[in-house]
Amino acid sequence: MKCYCNDVIHNGMQVTDNCFRELWLFEDLTDEENAQCRAIGSRGVFHSGQAIFLQGDSAQEMFLIKAGRIKLSKVLENGTEVILDFRKAGDMIGENMICEEIRYPVTAWAMEDTITCGFNKNRFETLIGENKDTGCSYK
């Protein structure tokens, strides 16, 4: 099944079969396991200049960038903003939330219209807890 993320940006899009299979963490899932992950996944649409998350916020989501570009920046104690990285389609951001209780160490800004597929930490941990024998394990 073709993922239409690169072709269409609009609210209400569902997470498609391919959204998570492209990610190494989920590449070996069975169709049933993939369906369970899709059921808890979410689609995000962000417009140019919009923050995906802010430095210091509790890290509660991870994102797979499906289309668009994201700038990661950090504000230093003296108020200077430092650009740390740019991410593009196929890259992940916020993945540290899987294994750690952390705050986002950077701010992620959409540089253009951007689509993400992702997981909320609580829903992801519930899925893992209910399916300890599936390939959807991260511990």
Secondary structure, 3 states (H helix, E strand, C coil): CCCCCCCCCCCCCCCCCHHHHCCHHHCCCCHHHHHHHHHHCEEEEECCCCEEECCCCECCEEEEEEECEEEEEEECCCCCEEEEEEEECCCEECHHHHCCCCECCCEEEECCCEEEEEEEHHHHHHHHHHCCCCCCCCC
